[in-house]
Amino acid sequence: MRDEIVSIKGVKDGLLIALDPTEEWRTVNQELASRIDEKLDFFKGARVTVNFGERPVPKYDLSGLKALLERRGLTLVVVQSESETTISSAHSLDLRVSTIRK
């Protein structure tokens, strides 16, 4: 079940993290932190793309996720989303956005 909440894959430009769009936000954050902490030395310094799918993420929550990654030595560089709320939040935090088309 853990892999369904947070998926972490190595890609050409760093890491691609996909988050379950239906799981409670707090649970997603806790699971992500736990997964990174398990292999912190491996992940440290990575550039990260996060795929939020259709989840609407307000600026406050996206800023918190960005800080969670930064505290662990990772850099959030791209946000992938179908949600206008999430896209707007990413723009307000000066993050690159990749729109997911259905």
Backbone torsions as a table, in degrees:
resi	resn	phi	psi	omega
1	MET	NA	-33.8	-178.6
2	ARG	-57.3	-40.5	-178.2
3	ASP	-66.0	-23.6	179.3
4	GLU	-76.1	-27.5	-179.0
5	ILE	-78.9	-44.5	-178.9
6	VAL	-134.6	126.8	175.9
7	SER	-118.5	127.9	179.8
8	ILE	-121.8	123.3	179.9
9	LYS	-130.3	144.0	171.8
10	GLY	-78.5	133.4	176.4
11	VAL	-130.0	173.4	-175.9
12	LYS	-51.6	-42.3	-174.9
13	ASP	-95.8	8.1	-179.3
14	GLY	141.1	-122.8	-179.9
15	LEU	-118.9	143.4	171.1
16	LEU	-112.7	117.8	179.1
17	ILE	-110.4	120.9	176.7
18	ALA	-106.9	130.4	-178.3
19	LEU	-110.6	136.7	177.6
20	ASP	-58.9	122.4	-176.3
21	PRO	-75.7	-8.7	-176.3
22	THR	-109.9	-16.3	-179.1
23	GLU	-72.7	150.3	178.7
24	GLU	-55.4	137.0	-175.1
25	TRP	-56.6	-43.2	-179.4
26	ARG	-61.4	-41.7	178.8
27	THR	-63.4	-42.8	178.7
28	VAL	-60.4	-46.3	179.6
29	ASN	-62.3	-44.0	179.9
30	GLN	-63.7	-42.3	-179.8
31	GLU	-66.6	-41.9	178.4
32	LEU	-61.8	-47.4	179.0
33	ALA	-59.3	-44.4	-179.8
34	SER	-62.2	-45.1	-179.1
35	ARG	-63.6	-40.4	178.7
36	ILE	-68.9	-44.6	-178.0
37	ASP	-61.0	-30.5	179.1
38	GLU	-61.7	-31.6	-177.0
39	LYS	-134.2	46.0	-173.4
40	LEU	-56.2	-43.7	-179.5
41	ASP	-61.1	-35.8	180.0
42	PHE	-69.5	-42.6	-175.3
43	PHE	-82.7	-23.8	-173.8
44	LYS	-53.3	132.8	178.6
45	GLY	88.5	-3.5	-176.5
46	ALA	-72.9	147.3	170.2
47	ARG	-92.9	133.3	-168.8
48	VAL	-120.5	136.1	166.9
49	THR	-109.8	129.6	178.3
50	VAL	-113.4	126.7	176.8
51	ASN	-98.2	112.7	-179.5
52	PHE	-94.4	-7.2	-177.4
53	GLY	60.2	-131.9	-177.4
54	GLU	-91.5	2.6	-177.4
55	ARG	-66.5	125.5	172.8
56	PRO	-80.9	119.9	-177.8
57	VAL	-117.2	112.9	177.9
58	PRO	-67.6	160.9	-176.7
59	LYS	-53.2	-43.1	-178.9
60	TYR	-57.2	-46.5	-178.8
61	ASP	-69.8	-38.8	178.7
62	LEU	-66.8	-39.4	176.6
63	SER	-62.1	-39.7	177.6
64	GLY	-64.6	-40.9	178.1
65	LEU	-65.6	-41.5	177.6
66	LYS	-59.8	-44.2	178.9
67	ALA	-65.1	-39.9	177.7
68	LEU	-57.2	-45.4	179.2
69	LEU	-66.7	-44.7	-177.9
70	GLU	-62.7	-37.8	178.4
71	ARG	-62.6	-21.6	-180.0
72	ARG	-102.9	9.6	175.9
73	GLY	83.3	16.6	178.0
74	LEU	-107.4	153.1	-179.1
75	THR	-119.2	120.2	176.3
76	LEU	-78.3	118.5	-177.6
77	VAL	-115.7	-29.5	-178.1
78	VAL	-136.5	138.2	174.6
79	VAL	-112.8	125.7	174.7
80	GLN	-106.3	130.7	-177.2
81	SER	-161.1	155.8	170.7
82	GLU	-100.7	-13.2	-172.6
83	SER	-90.7	129.5	176.8
84	GLU	-63.3	-34.6	178.2
85	THR	-61.7	-47.7	-179.3
86	THR	-65.8	-42.4	179.3
87	ILE	-61.5	-44.5	178.0
88	SER	-62.6	-41.7	178.0
89	SER	-61.2	-43.3	-179.6
90	ALA	-63.4	-43.7	178.8
91	HIS	-61.4	-40.8	-178.4
92	SER	-68.0	-19.8	177.2
93	LEU	-101.2	12.3	179.7
94	ASP	58.0	38.0	176.3
95	LEU	-100.1	147.3	174.8
96	ARG	-68.6	146.9	-178.4
97	VAL	-125.0	137.6	172.8
98	SER	-122.3	112.5	-177.7
99	THR	-78.5	132.2	177.6
100	ILE	-91.9	126.0	178.1
101	ARG	-98.9	138.0	179.3
102	LYS	-76.9	NA	NA
